[in-house]
Amino acid sequence: SRLAPPRLPNALVERERLLTALDEALSTRLSLLSASAGWGKTTLLSTWARQHQGQVAWLSLDALDNSPTRFWVALIAALRRCGRFGPQLGETVVALLESPQPPPLSSCLSVLLSELESHQAQPAPIVLILDDYQVIEEPAIHQSLAFWVEHLPAHLHLILSSRVDPDLPLARLRVHGQLTEIRMDELRFDQGEASQYLAQLLSPVLSQEEVRKLVNRTEGWIAGLHLAALTLQLSLIHI
């Protein structure tokens, strides 16, 4: 299940401005969604992945992925689900990683990058999404991913979702125009989005002034709007 986008919630607002931003981000090497919990990062990416016409590989990370071998084997497994690659992708690299005395990670990744480079002629880009990257604390993984991003083939785009900024050379990527960032300010619900969202949860529908007050009070925090809606639902039940 962690190799596929999670199921979308019943109450869903398709945020066109952010979906368009993700479409446009494919011209850069890395996209970073960085915000604390409850800002809708995973839902946004899951919505985009289901709509995107190209091939998308998805990996939801967990604490066990702090083993470099497990991390890279799981990443290769995610890429294998793209029809362009198939189950043979990275067989040599996986064998190297799982050997009793594996070579340096950079050597393994150079083999993987060469294999990915051989698919360069394909027209449409491939997008790899790593969700919940904040669980990764192992420096060797940060270093190896930084190496991989630096040498990423032009037809491959990486999206990271994290509650904190990852330990990657973001400043260098930013300077070279190879980083797209979507942060808390962009993820906030505006009044129109909040109105659509709350209308799916509440009956009778709130007035625009009531929505405005809720947006101001929660600062557009999606989790806060959801909690407010639940509180209002309970209040209506008890009336």
PyMOL commands that set and color helices and strands:
alter all, ss='L'
color gray80, all
select helices_A, chain A and resi 16-27+41-51+63-66+68-80+91-97+105-117+133-135+139-150+170-175+184-187+191-201+208-218+222-237
alter helices_A, ss='H'
color red, helices_A
select strands_A, chain A and resi 30-34+55-60+126-131+156-162+179-183
alter strands_A, ss='S'
color yellow, strands_A
deselect
rebuild
show_as cartoon
